[in-house]
């Protein structure tokens, strides 16, 4: 798991919310446009790996497996 993916998973604890929208998750990339693009691809990968659930309208939540990985970070 790369650093951006770890930051995306850690975002849920940082924001203290069960569900985050993509704009909140972009904060894991800071103000760098390339890093924000990397966040977008990381979110897609984490969904494919079963660590994030797509909740619709650009909202995401951690799966049970995602919660375990996030705690291990």
N, C-alpha and C positions, 0 to 999 in steps of 0.2 A: 504494500500500500504506500503510495507516494505522499508527500507532505500536504499537498492540496487536498487529497482525499481525507487525510486525517483532520485537517482544519474544517472541512465540510461536516464531518461527523461530530466534531467538537462544538460546532456552531449551536447545536440544540441545547447543550448545557450552558454555553455562553449566553444565549438569549433567554434561557429558562422556559422554553416552550416546547410543546409536543409536535407542533406543526410549524414549518417555516416556509415563507415564499422564496422564490428564486432570488429576488432582490436582497433579501437578508443573507442568503447563502453566498451571494456575490461578495459580501464583505470579507469572506475568507481569502479573497484575492487582493484585498486592499484597493488602492486607486489605480493600479497598473492594468491597463486594458488587456494585455496578454494574459495576466494572471486571472482576470475575470473570465476570459475565454476558457482558460484551463479549468476553472471552477465549473463552467457549464458542462464540459466533457467529463469531469470527475463525477458530477451529479448523475449524468447518463450512465456512466460505468457502475456507480454504486447502486442504481436501480437495477441494472442488468445482473449484478452480483447478489441481489436480494437483500441489500443492506438499507435501502431506502424504498419507501412506498410512494408512488405518485398519487396524490390526493385530488388532482384536478386543479385547473386554473393556476398552474405553476406553483402549487403547494406540495410540500414533501414532508414525510414523517419517517422516523427510524423504525425499521422492523425490529423484532425481538433480537435477531442476530446482529443488527446494526447497533442496538443498545449495548450489547455485550462488547462489540468492537470499540464503541465510543468510550466505554468505561475503562478499557485497557489502554487507552491513549494517554 
